[in-house]
Amino acid sequence: MCKGCMDRKRKAGGANGLGISHTGMYSHISQIMVQRIVNDYNGNPNSSDILGNSVESAIQATKQALYNLDHPLEPNTKKSIEVQQALMKEREFYAAFLEKLGNCC
């Protein structure tokens, strides 16, 4: 159910929350990708299932992604204009996705 919401939002907004540009190439490492890598590193057997199997788990994962975007571990890192724009679009996607998840219940 949550993955369906994410897919619909991706198609409507042109962003996907995964850091993949319109050309199909990665524009940057997205927060969802970071969460996946962290889960894998910590030995989570379902590391690629970031959203989980409930609306609540998807809301939590999305809130964590938003928090990580708003509070980067390296805030003074210089980023190209393209990456800055991609990060802004990623944040907009997560905010809209979170709103859509709230309407799934």
Secondary structure, DSSP 8 states (H G I E B T S, - for coil): -HHHHHHHHHHHHS--SS-B-TTSSBSS--HHHHHHHHHHHTT-TTTT--STTSHHHHHHHHHHHHHHHHS-SSTT----HHHHHHHHHHHHHHHHHHHHHHTT-
